[in-house]
Amino acid sequence: MTRTLACLLATALGITTVAPAQGSVALKGGFSYGDVSNRGILPGNLKERTGFALGLSLGAGRNMLGLGVEALYTQRGVTNSGTTDERKLDYVDVPVFLRALFPTPGIAPYAYAGPQVSFELRCRAGGTACPNTDRPSTSYAAVIGGGVRLGAASAFTLEGRYIYGLTDLKLSTVTSSESYQTRSFAILAGWAF
């Protein structure tokens, strides 16, 4: 975990040193609604996990096109209260995306898309650690989202994003040809300065 946090800090520092003067930094947080594909073949009556996401966003460019990178602590998984059938996954997500901003006075809508790498911090099944299934500690996803920026230099932001996991999480302890990828939706609010 220390190595992961050191990598995230180095990435954040690198982006801020190369970002142009028109870059922005934002603190953001909100709700994360996580799920996994193929949950119907896991035992029990599993439901999506509602958690939170919190982190830092760095962006370059306030014109029509720009780049962005984030570091967010995010909760995902599936739940079945009180049983070991649930999987509660906590990650540090690092999406890198291309953003299209539509600058208008006062309100600026935007859309973005790009890849994401996630570093697993913890996996719990009930009250204990997840069983050993050779689960990868790093996973990859595609991110697409959009939102609105309210203000000019300093601004309130509100956005929604969908995360489509690409890595098999190997959640099942039974050898199977089935794969499990994360599927999640996040609603985030932030303050850019």
Backbone as CSV, one residue per row, in Angstrom:
resi,resn,N_x,N_y,N_z,CA_x,CA_y,CA_z,C_x,C_y,C_z
1,MET,0.830,-1.186,0.000,0.000,0.000,0.000,0.873,1.248,0.000
2,THR,1.994,1.222,0.714,2.904,2.363,0.750,3.448,2.644,-0.642
3,ARG,3.778,1.590,-1.386,4.285,1.745,-2.741,3.234,2.391,-3.634
4,THR,1.981,1.984,-3.485,0.898,2.545,-4.287,0.726,4.029,-4.006
5,LEU,0.714,4.409,-2.733,0.552,5.814,-2.386,1.733,6.646,-2.862
6,ALA,2.936,6.087,-2.808,4.117,6.802,-3.307,4.005,7.024,-4.819
7,CYS,3.514,6.030,-5.553,3.333,6.175,-7.010,2.299,7.254,-7.322
8,LEU,1.195,7.271,-6.555,0.161,8.276,-6.784,0.678,9.683,-6.505
9,LEU,1.433,9.845,-5.436,1.998,11.144,-5.098,2.974,11.600,-6.169
10,ALA,3.811,10.696,-6.653,4.764,11.044,-7.710,4.032,11.449,-8.990
11,THR,2.953,10.741,-9.324,2.165,11.086,-10.504,1.540,12.469,-10.353
12,ALA,0.960,12.731,-9.192,0.326,14.032,-8.950,1.351,15.163,-9.023
13,LEU,2.513,14.966,-8.433,3.552,15.993,-8.486,4.056,16.197,-9.901
14,GLY,4.199,15.124,-10.663,4.650,15.232,-12.050,3.669,16.000,-12.906
15,ILE,2.376,15.751,-12.726,1.370,16.451,-13.517,1.355,17.937,-13.174
16,THR,1.482,18.289,-11.897,1.422,19.701,-11.537,2.630,20.464,-12.031
17,THR,3.765,19.813,-12.193,4.947,20.533,-12.671,4.932,20.732,-14.175
18,VAL,4.214,19.880,-14.922,4.168,20.047,-16.368,2.871,20.684,-16.856
19,ALA,1.907,20.870,-15.966,0.634,21.467,-16.374,0.826,22.934,-16.739
20,PRO,0.165,23.398,-17.781,0.300,24.794,-18.153,-0.361,25.710,-17.135
21,ALA,-0.128,27.000,-17.305,-0.647,27.980,-16.354,-2.162,27.950,-16.284
22,GLN,-2.828,27.487,-17.336,-4.282,27.446,-17.320,-4.804,26.134,-16.747
23,GLY,-4.002,25.398,-16.038,-4.435,24.146,-15.434,-5.325,24.406,-14.237
24,SER,-5.921,23.347,-13.731,-6.759,23.483,-12.548,-6.548,22.290,-11.624
25,VAL,-6.804,22.544,-10.372,-6.766,21.516,-9.336,-8.144,21.508,-8.702
26,ALA,-8.674,20.322,-8.440,-10.004,20.233,-7.836,-10.021,19.161,-6.756
27,LEU,-10.719,19.450,-5.700,-11.045,18.458,-4.684,-12.439,17.977,-5.019
28,LYS,-12.647,16.660,-5.013,-13.971,16.152,-5.342,-14.310,14.931,-4.516
29,GLY,-15.590,14.715,-4.364,-16.072,13.566,-3.623,-17.534,13.326,-3.926
30,GLY,-18.003,12.161,-3.563,-19.400,11.847,-3.803,-19.700,10.386,-3.546
31,PHE,-20.728,9.909,-4.205,-21.207,8.546,-4.009,-20.762,7.637,-5.147
32,SER,-20.436,6.405,-4.786,-20.038,5.392,-5.748,-20.999,4.213,-5.621
33,TYR,-21.574,3.821,-6.732,-22.496,2.693,-6.752,-21.811,1.563,-7.513
34,GLY,-21.263,0.602,-6.773,-20.452,-0.441,-7.379,-21.187,-1.751,-7.547
35,ASP,-20.737,-2.517,-8.505,-21.302,-3.818,-8.815,-20.225,-4.621,-9.534
36,VAL,-20.497,-5.883,-9.787,-19.607,-6.699,-10.614,-20.458,-7.409,-11.662
37,SER,-19.846,-7.690,-12.814,-20.550,-8.464,-13.833,-20.687,-9.896,-13.323
38,ASN,-21.673,-10.618,-13.805,-21.908,-12.026,-13.447,-22.183,-12.252,-11.970
39,ARG,-22.707,-11.264,-11.264,-22.957,-11.473,-9.833,-24.013,-12.535,-9.597
40,GLY,-24.857,-12.780,-10.610,-25.911,-13.772,-10.462,-25.405,-15.182,-10.255
41,ILE,-24.146,-15.485,-10.641,-23.641,-16.832,-10.430,-22.861,-16.963,-9.124
42,LEU,-22.650,-15.833,-8.416,-22.068,-15.919,-7.079,-23.172,-16.367,-6.122
43,PRO,-22.822,-17.052,-5.032,-23.859,-17.517,-4.111,-24.529,-16.359,-3.375
44,GLY,-25.788,-16.570,-2.993,-26.507,-15.567,-2.211,-27.242,-14.564,-3.077
45,ASN,-27.994,-13.704,-2.414,-28.760,-12.662,-3.084,-27.967,-11.365,-3.001
46,LEU,-27.033,-11.190,-3.900,-26.114,-10.064,-3.832,-26.715,-8.805,-4.434
47,LYS,-26.334,-7.667,-3.848,-26.774,-6.355,-4.326,-25.555,-5.479,-4.508
48,GLU,-25.733,-4.398,-5.290,-24.615,-3.484,-5.494,-24.207,-2.835,-4.165
49,ARG,-22.964,-2.423,-4.108,-22.446,-1.766,-2.911,-22.469,-0.258,-3.121
50,THR,-23.086,0.442,-2.207,-23.071,1.899,-2.229,-21.979,2.352,-1.276
51,GLY,-21.054,3.141,-1.803,-19.952,3.641,-1.000,-19.688,5.097,-1.324
52,PHE,-18.463,5.509,-1.142,-18.127,6.881,-1.469,-16.818,6.927,-2.239
53,ALA,-16.577,8.066,-2.843,-15.334,8.331,-3.568,-14.853,9.708,-3.128
54,LEU,-13.543,9.853,-2.970,-12.977,11.112,-2.501,-11.568,11.245,-3.033
55,GLY,-11.221,12.424,-3.565,-9.865,12.570,-4.066,-9.548,13.903,-4.674
56,LEU,-8.513,13.885,-5.507,-7.927,15.074,-6.107,-7.914,14.922,-7.623
57,SER,-8.217,16.011,-8.308,-8.225,16.026,-9.767,-7.300,17.126,-10.262
58,LEU,-6.505,16.807,-11.280,-5.617,17.783,-11.902,-5.942,17.855,-13.375
59,GLY,-6.064,19.071,-13.900,-6.402,19.234,-15.299,-5.505,20.242,-15.980
60,ALA,-5.308,20.055,-17.262,-4.515,20.978,-18.063,-5.390,21.533,-19.174
61,GLY,-5.494,22.844,-19.232,-6.251,23.481,-20.299,-7.686,23.753,-19.917
62,ARG,-8.126,24.992,-20.147,-9.524,25.354,-19.914,-10.191,25.742,-21.223
63,ASN,-9.546,25.398,-22.313,-10.125,25.658,-23.619,-11.022,24.483,-23.990
64,MET,-11.320,24.341,-25.258,-12.219,23.274,-25.703,-11.727,21.879,-25.340
65,LEU,-10.426,21.609,-25.508,-9.881,20.291,-25.200,-8.842,20.393,-24.100
66,GLY,-8.808,19.400,-23.243,-7.833,19.372,-22.164,-7.591,17.953,-21.701
67,LEU,-6.577,17.792,-20.892,-6.240,16.499,-20.297,-6.492,16.560,-18.801
68,GLY,-6.755,15.416,-18.212,-6.953,15.360,-16.777,-6.457,14.052,-16.202
69,VAL,-6.098,14.091,-14.938,-5.713,12.896,-14.194,-6.254,13.069,-12.774
70,GLU,-6.667,11.967,-12.178,-7.224,12.014,-10.829,-6.645,10.902,-9.969
71,ALA,-6.753,11.079,-8.693,-6.463,10.034,-7.713,-7.634,10.037,-6.740
72,LEU,-8.448,8.970,-6.775,-9.657,8.886,-5.959,-9.675,7.602,-5.140
73,TYR,-9.972,7.733,-3.852,-10.268,6.557,-3.035,-11.724,6.209,-3.337
74,THR,-11.983,4.965,-3.754,-13.324,4.566,-4.179,-13.694,3.208,-3.602
75,GLN,-14.954,3.066,-3.205,-15.474,1.798,-2.703,-16.374,1.172,-3.763
76,ARG,-16.147,-0.125,-4.037,-16.963,-0.873,-4.998,-17.208,-2.276,-4.456
77,GLY,-17.950,-3.078,-5.226,-18.175,-4.465,-4.863,-19.635,-4.833,-4.857
78,VAL,-19.940,-5.956,-4.207,-21.313,-6.424,-4.030,-21.502,-6.786,-2.567
79,THR,-22.713,-6.643,-2.062,-22.975,-6.917,-0.651,-24.094,-7.927,-0.473
80,ASN,-24.031,-8.648,0.637,-25.068,-9.556,1.101,-24.882,-9.583,2.608
81,SER,-25.476,-8.639,3.280,-25.199,-8.339,4.685,-25.038,-9.561,5.573
82,GLY,-23.928,-9.561,6.296,-23.690,-10.572,7.305,-23.186,-11.908,6.801
83,THR,-22.911,-12.052,5.523,-22.406,-13.321,5.008,-21.036,-13.116,4.388
84,THR,-20.358,-14.230,4.109,-19.053,-14.141,3.451,-19.197,-14.128,1.938
85,ASP,-20.455,-14.110,1.433,-20.679,-14.067,-0.002,-20.408,-12.682,-0.576
86,GLU,-20.419,-11.655,0.266,-20.209,-10.299,-0.237,-18.740,-10.051,-0.543
87,ARG,-18.503,-9.100,-1.379,-17.150,-8.653,-1.683,-17.142,-7.138,-1.628
88,LYS,-16.445,-6.598,-0.650,-16.303,-5.156,-0.513,-14.888,-4.800,-0.924
89,LEU,-14.773,-4.081,-2.040,-13.476,-3.754,-2.619,-13.214,-2.260,-2.484
90,ASP,-12.051,-1.910,-1.944,-11.636,-0.518,-1.822,-10.418,-0.300,-2.699
91,TYR,-10.447,0.773,-3.494,-9.406,1.043,-4.482,-8.911,2.479,-4.405
92,VAL,-7.738,2.702,-4.956,-7.312,4.029,-5.386,-7.387,3.985,-6.905
93,ASP,-8.289,4.792,-7.459,-8.477,4.865,-8.901,-7.662,6.020,-9.474
94,VAL,-6.993,5.766,-10.582,-6.221,6.808,-11.266,-6.668,6.836,-12.732
95,PRO,-7.722,7.623,-13.035,-8.121,7.773,-14.430,-7.313,8.884,-15.105
96,VAL,-7.001,8.687,-16.369,-6.374,9.697,-17.214,-7.321,9.876,-18.390
97,PHE,-7.745,11.111,-18.640,-8.787,11.283,-19.643,-8.580,12.526,-20.499
98,LEU,-9.215,12.486,-21.659,-9.306,13.622,-22.548,-10.655,14.268,-22.278
99,ARG,-10.643,15.594,-22.051,-11.876,16.295,-21.687,-12.229,17.317,-22.756
100,ALA,-13.494,17.381,-23.111,-14.022,18.404,-24.009,-14.878,19.342,-23.174
101,LEU,-14.462,20.602,-23.098,-15.169,21.618,-22.325,-15.878,22.550,-23.294
102,PHE,-17.106,22.869,-23.009,-17.894,23.757,-23.852,-18.077,25.072,-23.104
103,PRO,-17.093,26.001,-23.244,-17.110,27.215,-22.431,-18.251,28.160,-22.815
104,THR,-19.078,28.437,-21.837,-20.133,29.423,-21.965,-20.066,30.281,-20.704
105,PRO,-20.572,31.485,-20.723,-20.486,32.347,-19.539,-21.201,31.738,-18.329
106,GLY,-20.437,31.551,-17.262,-21.011,31.082,-16.001,-21.180,29.576,-15.874
107,ILE,-21.680,28.928,-16.915,-21.918,27.485,-16.872,-21.184,26.839,-18.042
108,ALA,-20.326,25.869,-17.738,-19.553,25.210,-18.794,-19.726,23.701,-18.693
109,PRO,-20.542,23.096,-19.555,-20.660,21.640,-19.553,-19.398,21.001,-20.132
110,TYR,-19.108,19.778,-19.706,-17.947,19.056,-20.217,-18.229,17.567,-20.265
111,ALA,-17.441,16.887,-21.089,-17.504,15.423,-21.203,-16.079,14.919,-21.249
112,TYR,-15.869,13.682,-20.814,-14.516,13.125,-20.805,-14.565,11.617,-20.963
113,ALA,-13.448,11.058,-21.395,-13.309,9.608,-21.533,-11.831,9.268,-21.506
114,GLY,-11.536,8.049,-21.036,-10.151,7.601,-21.015,-9.975,6.326,-20.223
115,PRO,-8.744,5.863,-20.096,-8.450,4.649,-19.337,-8.289,4.948,-17.852
116,GLN,-8.386,3.895,-17.058,-8.207,4.016,-15.610,-7.443,2.804,-15.097
117,VAL,-6.524,3.043,-14.187,-5.850,1.963,-13.475,-6.279,2.082,-12.009
118,SER,-6.572,0.947,-11.382,-7.028,0.924,-9.989,-6.127,0.021,-9.170
119,PHE,-5.745,0.507,-8.004,-4.895,-0.246,-7.093,-5.737,-0.671,-5.897
120,GLU,-5.882,-1.981,-5.699,-6.698,-2.485,-4.604,-6.021,-2.209,-3.264
121,LEU,-6.778,-1.598,-2.361,-6.287,-1.354,-1.015,-6.761,-2.433,-0.050
122,ARG,-8.015,-2.903,-0.278,-8.580,-3.885,0.634,-9.728,-4.619,-0.041
123,CYS,-9.860,-5.904,0.276,-11.008,-6.698,-0.158,-11.504,-7.454,1.070
124,ARG,-12.784,-7.298,1.363,-13.377,-7.985,2.511,-14.548,-8.849,2.066
125,ALA,-14.644,-10.023,2.677,-15.764,-10.936,2.477,-16.383,-11.134,3.853
126,GLY,-17.516,-10.465,4.105,-18.059,-10.459,5.455,-17.154,-9.600,6.328
127,GLY,-16.723,-10.129,7.467,-15.836,-9.383,8.342,-14.376,-9.758,8.195
128,THR,-14.045,-10.598,7.217,-12.668,-11.065,7.058,-12.132,-10.703,5.682
129,ALA,-10.844,-10.954,5.494,-10.231,-10.706,4.183,-10.812,-11.675,3.158
130,CYS,-10.818,-11.269,1.905,-11.322,-12.128,0.831,-10.469,-13.384,0.726
131,PRO,-11.072,-14.512,0.311,-10.286,-15.728,0.125,-9.228,-15.541,-0.963
132,ASN,-8.159,-16.288,-0.860,-7.074,-16.194,-1.830,-7.494,-16.861,-3.135
133,THR,-7.698,-16.055,-4.164,-8.091,-16.573,-5.476,-7.127,-16.074,-6.546
134,ASP,-5.924,-15.701,-6.151,-4.945,-15.098,-7.067,-5.519,-13.861,-7.743
135,ARG,-6.317,-13.124,-6.982,-6.950,-11.910,-7.474,-5.875,-10.850,-7.756
136,PRO,-5.964,-10.158,-8.888,-4.960,-9.127,-9.179,-5.132,-7.927,-8.249
137,SER,-4.026,-7.325,-7.840,-4.118,-6.143,-6.977,-4.204,-4.866,-7.803
138,THR,-3.981,-4.977,-9.109,-4.121,-3.846,-10.024,-5.128,-4.226,-11.099
139,SER,-6.077,-3.347,-11.361,-7.068,-3.619,-12.399,-7.188,-2.418,-13.323
140,TYR,-7.781,-2.661,-14.496,-7.895,-1.637,-15.525,-9.353,-1.476,-15.927
141,ALA,-9.700,-0.252,-16.327,-11.085,0.047,-16.697,-11.118,1.159,-17.731
142,ALA,-12.287,1.344,-18.316,-12.554,2.483,-19.199,-13.535,3.389,-18.471
143,VAL,-13.326,4.690,-18.588,-14.163,5.668,-17.891,-14.778,6.612,-18.916
144,ILE,-16.070,6.892,-18.740,-16.740,7.896,-19.554,-17.638,8.700,-18.626
145,GLY,-17.677,10.005,-18.833,-18.482,10.824,-17.939,-18.740,12.203,-18.484
146,GLY,-19.478,12.963,-17.723,-19.791,14.331,-18.089,-20.252,15.101,-16.882
147,GLY,-20.234,16.413,-17.010,-20.642,17.236,-15.895,-20.777,18.683,-16.292
148,VAL,-20.819,19.520,-15.278,-20.960,20.950,-15.489,-20.059,21.683,-14.503
149,ARG,-19.443,22.752,-14.998,-18.581,23.619,-14.186,-19.322,24.940,-14.015
150,LEU,-19.552,25.339,-12.768,-20.293,26.569,-12.478,-19.319,27.600,-11.920
151,GLY,-18.907,28.546,-12.758,-17.967,29.583,-12.343,-16.822,29.670,-13.323
152,ALA,-15.976,30.650,-13.100,-14.846,30.873,-14.009,-13.565,30.295,-13.423
153,ALA,-12.752,31.094,-12.762,-11.458,30.622,-12.238,-11.667,29.579,-11.145
154,SER,-12.373,29.934,-10.085,-12.757,28.971,-9.056,-14.191,28.561,-9.354
155,ALA,-14.471,27.265,-9.248,-15.786,26.825,-9.692,-16.254,25.595,-8.934
156,PHE,-17.557,25.477,-8.812,-18.205,24.283,-8.292,-18.439,23.352,-9.477
157,THR,-18.144,22.071,-9.313,-18.374,21.110,-10.391,-19.316,20.015,-9.910
158,LEU,-20.096,19.515,-10.829,-21.007,18.403,-10.565,-20.929,17.479,-11.765
159,GLU,-20.708,16.163,-11.516,-20.517,15.242,-12.639,-20.993,13.831,-12.318
160,GLY,-21.172,13.067,-13.368,-21.484,11.653,-13.261,-20.545,10.882,-14.165
161,ARG,-20.140,9.676,-13.751,-19.249,8.868,-14.587,-19.588,7.398,-14.457
162,TYR,-19.290,6.668,-15.530,-19.475,5.223,-15.562,-18.111,4.580,-15.728
163,ILE,-17.833,3.568,-14.907,-16.549,2.850,-14.952,-16.833,1.421,-15.395
164,TYR,-16.235,1.041,-16.516,-16.427,-0.287,-17.099,-15.134,-1.074,-16.903
165,GLY,-15.131,-1.992,-15.918,-13.933,-2.762,-15.615,-13.538,-3.710,-16.724
166,LEU,-12.233,-3.826,-16.964,-11.708,-4.698,-18.015,-10.943,-5.894,-17.458
167,THR,-10.591,-5.879,-16.185,-9.775,-6.933,-15.573,-10.646,-7.920,-14.819
168,ASP,-10.367,-9.217,-14.980,-11.072,-10.254,-14.223,-10.617,-10.179,-12.771
169,LEU,-11.571,-9.974,-11.852,-11.253,-9.831,-10.430,-11.045,-11.162,-9.724
170,LYS,-11.373,-12.282,-10.376,-11.217,-13.628,-9.799,-11.819,-13.701,-8.397
171,LEU,-13.106,-13.385,-8.299,-13.785,-13.372,-7.009,-14.217,-14.758,-6.549
172,SER,-14.424,-15.673,-7.460,-14.904,-16.998,-7.105,-13.751,-17.893,-6.662
173,THR,-13.993,-18.690,-5.618,-12.984,-19.647,-5.165,-13.101,-20.962,-5.921
174,VAL,-14.155,-21.108,-6.717,-14.364,-22.298,-7.528,-13.783,-22.041,-8.913
175,THR,-13.024,-23.011,-9.440,-12.469,-22.848,-10.784,-13.620,-22.752,-11.771
176,SER,-13.621,-21.693,-12.540,-14.734,-21.437,-13.442,-14.243,-20.635,-14.631
177,SER,-14.983,-20.752,-15.731,-14.646,-19.950,-16.902,-15.288,-18.572,-16.821
178,GLU,-16.102,-18.344,-15.789,-16.760,-17.046,-15.627,-15.754,-16.002,-15.160
179,SER,-15.937,-14.774,-15.609,-15.076,-13.691,-15.153,-15.939,-12.619,-14.489
180,TYR,-15.310,-11.850,-13.618,-15.996,-10.809,-12.858,-15.243,-9.504,-13.049
181,GLN,-15.906,-8.506,-13.632,-15.323,-7.183,-13.778,-16.172,-6.174,-13.025
182,THR,-15.543,-5.091,-12.593,-16.299,-4.050,-11.901,-17.165,-3.286,-12.889
183,ARG,-18.302,-2.883,-12.407,-19.201,-1.983,-13.115,-19.652,-0.991,-12.058
184,SER,-19.395,0.272,-12.261,-19.818,1.230,-11.253,-20.170,2.574,-11.854
185,PHE,-20.948,3.294,-11.087,-21.392,4.630,-11.463,-21.085,5.525,-10.276
186,ALA,-20.575,6.714,-10.551,-20.248,7.656,-9.480,-20.892,9.009,-9.765
187,ILE,-21.371,9.636,-8.708,-21.865,11.013,-8.773,-20.942,11.823,-7.874
188,LEU,-20.273,12.809,-8.466,-19.237,13.555,-7.753,-19.507,15.041,-7.808
189,ALA,-19.199,15.709,-6.705,-19.229,17.170,-6.634,-17.834,17.621,-6.224
190,GLY,-17.444,18.796,-6.670,-16.105,19.255,-6.338,-15.957,20.754,-6.382
191,TRP,-14.773,21.190,-5.973,-14.428,22.603,-6.033,-13.108,22.725,-6.763
192,ALA,-13.123,23.380,-7.915,-11.922,23.567,-8.724,-11.358,24.957,-8.451
193,PHE,-10.036,25.032,-8.348,-9.381,26.322,-8.135,-8.081,26.403,-8.891
